[in-house]
Each structure stands twice: as C-alpha cells, then as structure tokens.
Amino acid sequence: MSGTTGARVAPGAAERRRAEIVAEIAGLGLPLPGSLVERRTRCGNPRCRCHGDPPQLHGHYPTWTRKVENKTVTRTLTTEQAERIRPLLANARRLRELVSELEILALDQTNDR
C-alpha cells in the first residue's frame, strides 16, 4: 500500500500501515542527505587530451552535494568514500518517502473527522 494514490484508507488499515512505517523507520540505518554524482572535467592545459576533438575528459570524480545552513556544499570524494555513503544516501531517500506517506495518512485521518 503506497498511500500516494489519493484513495481513502480504512482507519484500521491506516493504523496498521502507520505501525509498519514506524517499524521500518526504526530499522533504517543512519541517513545522510544530499546526492552523489560522477563528474568529468576539463583541465587548464590547452595541449591536454581533454581539449582535443573529440575531448577525452578527466574523471570520473564522485561528488557529494548537499545543503548546509541554506548553502550548497560540494565535496569531491574518493571512490571508497562514495561507496561508503551510497547506502546512507539511500536511507535518507527512503526516510523522506516514509515520512511523506505518514503525512498522507495523517491528512486522511484529519479529513475524516
């Protein structure tokens, strides 16, 4: 049951789903906000292969981007660091999905009263 279809959920089913969501949240590991992308860049050396035709860019550089105090912060990581934070980013994404579903369940319950 996703809760995002807009269909009403019976109170008993809503309470069961709420308990399932809370249990899943409790089982999640540490969440880490942001996104991880692989970047390729061009250097400043005009005779480098990255300026050729076609260009052969440098990289793949794993880059973690997130908001800190309302500013975007970007950090280039090693491949090992990127692999370590990938599950933490997935935990944060799943946590946001579960909280959104809880909000929908709460709205359904408040609209029924």
BAVEXVO-719984 format. One record per atom (N, C-alpha, C): residue number from 1; x, y, z; atom name. Coordinates in steps of 0.2 Angstrom, whole numbers, plus 5000, padded with zeros to 4 digits. Each point is the difference from the previous one (the first is absolute). Layout:
N
num|X|Y|Z|atomo
NUM|X|Y|Z|CA
...
//
This chain:
113
num|X|Y|Z|atomo
1|5004|4994|5000|N
1|4996|5006|5000|CA
1|5004|5006|5000|C
2|5000|5004|4995|N
2|5004|5006|5000|CA
2|4998|5006|5003|C
3|4993|5001|5000|N
3|4997|5006|5003|CA
3|5001|5006|4996|C
4|5002|5000|4994|N
4|5001|5006|4996|CA
4|4995|5000|4994|C
5|4995|4995|5000|N
5|4995|5000|4995|CA
5|4995|5005|5001|C
6|4999|5002|5006|N
6|4994|5005|5001|CA
6|4994|4996|5003|C
7|5000|4993|5000|N
7|4995|4997|5002|CA
7|4999|5000|5008|C
8|4994|5000|5002|N
8|4999|5000|5008|CA
8|5002|4993|5002|C
9|5003|5000|5006|N
9|5002|4994|5004|CA
9|4996|4999|5006|C
10|4998|4994|5001|N
10|4996|4998|5006|CA
10|5004|5002|5006|C
11|4997|5002|5006|N
11|5004|5002|5006|CA
11|5004|4994|5002|C
12|4997|4994|5000|N
12|5004|4994|5003|CA
12|5006|4999|4995|C
13|4999|5000|4994|N
13|5006|4999|4995|CA
13|5005|5006|5000|C
14|4997|5006|5002|N
14|5005|5006|5000|CA
14|5004|4999|5007|C
15|4997|4998|5005|N
15|5004|4998|5006|CA
15|5005|4995|4999|C
16|4999|4995|4997|N
16|5004|4994|4998|CA
16|5006|5003|4996|C
17|4998|5004|4995|N
17|5006|5003|4995|CA
17|5004|5004|5004|C
18|4997|5004|5005|N
18|5004|5005|5004|CA
18|5005|4996|5004|C
19|4998|4995|5003|N
19|5004|4995|5004|CA
19|5006|4997|4996|C
20|4998|4998|4994|N
20|5005|4997|4995|CA
20|5006|5006|4998|C
21|4997|5006|4999|N
21|5005|5005|4998|CA
21|5004|5002|5006|C
22|4997|5000|5006|N
22|5005|5002|5006|CA
22|5005|4995|5001|C
23|4998|4993|4999|N
23|5005|4995|5001|CA
23|5005|5000|4994|C
24|4998|5002|4994|N
24|5005|5000|4995|CA
24|5005|5006|5001|C
25|4998|5006|5003|N
25|5004|5005|5002|CA
25|5005|4999|5005|C
26|4997|4996|5005|N
26|5004|4998|5006|CA
26|5006|4995|4997|C
27|4999|4996|4995|N
27|5005|4996|4997|CA
27|5005|5003|4995|C
28|4998|5006|4998|N
28|5005|5003|4995|CA
28|5006|5002|5004|C
29|5006|5000|4996|N
29|5006|5002|5003|CA
29|5001|5007|5000|C
30|5006|5003|5001|N
30|5000|5007|5000|CA
30|4999|5003|4993|C
31|4996|5006|5000|N
31|4999|5003|4993|CA
31|5005|5006|4999|C
32|5001|5001|4994|N
32|5005|5005|4998|CA
32|4997|5004|4994|C
33|4998|5006|5001|N
33|4997|5004|4995|CA
33|5005|5002|4994|C
34|4997|5001|4994|N
34|5004|5002|4995|CA
34|4999|4995|4994|C
35|5005|5002|4995|N
35|5000|4995|4994|CA
35|5007|4999|4998|C
36|5001|4994|4997|N
36|5007|4998|4998|CA
36|5000|5000|4992|C
37|5004|5003|4997|N
37|5001|5000|4992|CA
37|5007|4999|4998|C
38|5001|4998|4994|N
38|5006|4999|4998|CA
38|5002|5005|4995|C
39|5005|5004|5001|N
39|5002|5006|4996|CA
39|5006|4998|4995|C
40|5000|5003|4995|N
40|5006|5000|4995|CA
40|5001|5007|4999|C
41|5007|5002|4999|N
41|5002|5007|5000|CA
41|5005|5001|4994|C
42|5001|5006|4999|N
42|5005|5002|4995|CA
42|5006|5004|5004|C
43|5006|4999|4999|N
43|5005|5004|5003|CA
43|5002|5006|4997|C
44|5005|5004|5002|N
44|5002|5006|4998|CA
44|5006|4999|4995|C
45|5003|4994|4998|N
45|5005|4999|4996|CA
45|4997|5000|4993|C
46|5001|5005|4995|N
46|4997|5000|4994|CA
46|5003|4994|4995|C
47|5005|4997|5001|N
47|5003|4994|4996|CA
47|4997|4994|5003|C
48|4996|5000|5005|N
48|4998|4993|5003|CA
48|4995|4997|4996|C
49|4999|4993|5001|N
49|4995|4997|4996|CA
49|4993|5002|5001|C
50|4999|5003|5006|N
50|4993|5002|5002|CA
50|4998|5006|4995|C
51|5005|5003|4997|N
51|4998|5006|4995|CA
51|5000|4998|4993|C
52|5001|4993|4999|N
52|5000|4998|4993|CA
52|4993|4999|4997|C
53|5000|4998|4994|N
53|4994|4999|4996|CA
53|4999|4993|4998|C
54|4996|4996|5003|N
54|4996|5001|5005|CA
54|5004|5000|5007|C
55|4997|5004|5005|N
55|5004|5001|5006|CA
55|4999|4993|5004|C
56|5006|4998|5004|N
56|5000|4995|5004|CA
56|5001|5003|5007|C
57|4994|5001|5004|N
57|5000|5003|5006|CA
57|5003|4996|5005|C
58|5003|5004|5006|N
58|5002|4997|5005|CA
58|4995|4997|5005|C
59|5001|4995|5004|N
59|4995|4998|5004|CA
59|4999|4992|5000|C
60|4996|4998|5003|N
60|4993|5002|5004|CA
60|5002|5001|5007|C
61|4998|5006|5002|N
61|5001|5002|5007|CA
61|4993|5000|5003|C
62|5000|4996|5006|N
62|4993|5000|5004|CA
62|5000|5006|5004|C
63|4994|5003|4999|N
63|4999|5007|5003|CA
63|4993|4999|5004|C
64|5001|5002|5007|N
64|4994|5000|5004|CA
64|4998|5007|5001|C
65|4994|5002|4999|N
65|4997|5007|5000|CA
65|4994|4999|5005|C
66|5000|5006|5005|N
66|4995|5000|5005|CA
66|4999|5007|5002|C
67|4995|5002|5004|N
67|4998|5006|5002|CA
67|5003|5001|5008|C
68|5004|5005|5001|N
68|5002|5001|5007|CA
68|4998|5007|5002|C
69|4996|5001|5005|N
69|4998|5007|5002|CA
69|4998|5004|4993|C
70|4996|4997|4996|N
70|4997|5003|4994|CA
70|5005|5002|4995|C
71|5006|4997|5000|N
71|5004|5001|4995|CA
71|5002|4993|4997|C
72|5001|5000|4993|N
72|5002|4993|4997|CA
72|5008|4999|5001|C
73|5001|4994|5003|N
73|5007|4998|5001|CA
73|5002|4994|4996|C
74|5005|5000|4997|N
74|5002|4995|4995|CA
74|5007|4997|5002|C
75|5001|4994|5001|N
75|5006|4997|5002|CA
75|5002|4994|4995|C
76|5006|5000|4997|N
76|5002|4995|4996|CA
76|5003|4994|5005|C
77|4998|4994|4998|N
77|5001|4994|5005|CA
77|5005|4995|4996|C
78|5003|4996|5004|N
78|5003|4994|4997|CA
78|4995|4995|4998|C
79|5001|4995|4996|N
79|4996|4995|4998|CA
79|4997|4996|5006|C
80|5005|4999|5005|N
80|4998|4996|5006|CA
80|4995|5004|5004|C
81|5001|5007|5001|N
81|4996|5004|5004|CA
81|4993|5000|4996|C
82|5000|5000|4994|N
82|4993|5000|4996|CA
82|4997|4994|5002|C
83|5003|4994|4999|N
83|4997|4994|5002|CA
83|4997|4999|5007|C
84|5004|5003|5004|N
84|4998|5000|5007|CA
84|4993|5004|5002|C
85|5000|5006|4996|N
85|4994|5005|5002|CA
85|4994|4998|4995|C
86|5001|4996|4995|N
86|4994|4998|4996|CA
86|4994|4997|5004|C
87|5001|4995|5004|N
87|4995|4998|5004|CA
87|4996|5005|5005|C
88|5005|5005|5002|N
88|4997|5005|5005|CA
88|4995|5005|4996|C
89|5002|5001|4994|N
89|4996|5004|4996|CA
89|4993|4997|4998|C
90|5001|4993|4999|N
90|4994|4996|4999|CA
90|4995|5000|5006|C
91|5003|5000|5006|N
91|4996|5000|5006|CA
91|4997|5007|5000|C
92|5003|5005|4999|N
92|4997|5007|5000|CA
92|4994|5000|4995|C
93|5001|4998|4994|N
93|4995|5000|4995|CA
93|4994|4996|5003|C
94|5001|4994|5002|N
94|4994|4996|5003|CA
94|4997|5003|5006|C
95|5004|5003|5004|N
95|4997|5004|5006|CA
95|4995|5005|4997|C
96|5002|5004|4995|N
96|4996|5005|4998|CA
96|4993|4997|4997|C
97|5001|4994|4996|N
97|4994|4997|4997|CA
97|4995|4998|5006|C
98|5003|4997|5005|N
98|4996|4997|5006|CA
98|4996|5006|5004|C
99|5004|5006|5001|N
99|4997|5005|5003|CA
99|4994|5003|4996|C
100|5001|5001|4993|N
100|4995|5002|4996|CA
100|4994|4996|5000|C
101|5001|4993|5001|N
101|4994|4996|5000|CA
101|4997|5001|5007|C
102|5004|5001|5005|N
102|4997|5001|5007|CA
102|4995|5006|5000|C
103|5003|5006|4996|N
103|4996|5006|4999|CA
103|4994|4999|4997|C
104|5000|4996|4995|N
104|4993|4998|4996|CA
104|4995|4996|5005|C
105|5003|4996|5003|N
105|4996|4996|5005|CA
105|4997|5005|5005|C
106|5004|5004|5003|N
106|4997|5005|5005|CA
106|4995|5005|4997|C
107|5001|5002|4993|N
107|4995|5004|4997|CA
107|4994|4997|4999|C
108|5000|4993|4998|N
108|4994|4996|4999|CA
108|4996|5000|5007|C
109|5004|4999|5005|N
109|4996|4999|5007|CA
109|4997|5007|5002|C
110|5004|5005|4999|N
110|4997|5007|5002|CA
110|4994|5002|4996|C
111|5000|4998|4993|N
111|4994|5002|4996|CA
111|4994|4995|5001|C
112|5001|4995|5003|N
112|4994|4995|5002|CA
112|4997|5003|5006|C
113|5003|5004|5004|N
113|4996|5002|5006|CA
113|4996|5006|4999|C
//
